Amino acid sequence: MAGYAIISVQVKDEDAYNRALEQVPAVVEAHGGRYLVRGGAAEAIRGDWKPDRLVIVEFDSVEQAKEWQDGAAFADLREKLSQSTDTDVVIVEGV
């Protein structure tokens, strides 16, 4: 069953974020991830959630999504991104 990483990003340092972001797609793709949503306009219909940037990545399984987040290849990028953003990530199982 597919697993989805839903990522809400609030950028604090645009230049540092963009430098780190250049490396992310290769790591996502190396783990079998496919971008479904990558930035773009988001409109709140209900509630107060207003993500600066929203990303949704599909993986073949929840386990694969977790391996992407927990893997060594993403560890260095996660550190760089944490310095330039406030990021929330949830991994959910598809239907």
Secondary structure as the mmCIF struct_conf table of DSSP 4:
data_model
#
loop_
_struct_conf.conf_type_id
_struct_conf.id
_struct_conf.beg_label_comp_id
_struct_conf.beg_label_asym_id
_struct_conf.beg_label_seq_id
_struct_conf.end_label_comp_id
_struct_conf.end_label_asym_id
_struct_conf.end_label_seq_id
STRN STRN1 GLY A 3 VAL A 11
BEND BEND1 LYS A 12 LYS A 12
HELX_RH_AL_P HELX_RH_AL_P1 GLU A 14 LEU A 21
TURN_TY1_P TURN_TY1_P1 GLU A 22 GLN A 23
HELX_RH_AL_P HELX_RH_AL_P2 VAL A 24 ALA A 30
TURN_TY1_P TURN_TY1_P2 HIS A 31 GLY A 32
STRN STRN2 ARG A 34 ARG A 38
BEND BEND2 GLY A 39 GLY A 39
BEND BEND3 ILE A 45 ASP A 48
BEND BEND4 ASP A 52 ASP A 52
STRN STRN3 ARG A 53 PHE A 59
BEND BEND5 ASP A 60 SER A 61
HELX_RH_AL_P HELX_RH_AL_P3 VAL A 62 ASP A 70
BEND BEND6 GLY A 71 GLY A 71
HELX_RH_AL_P HELX_RH_AL_P4 ALA A 72 SER A 84
STRN STRN4 THR A 85 GLU A 93
#
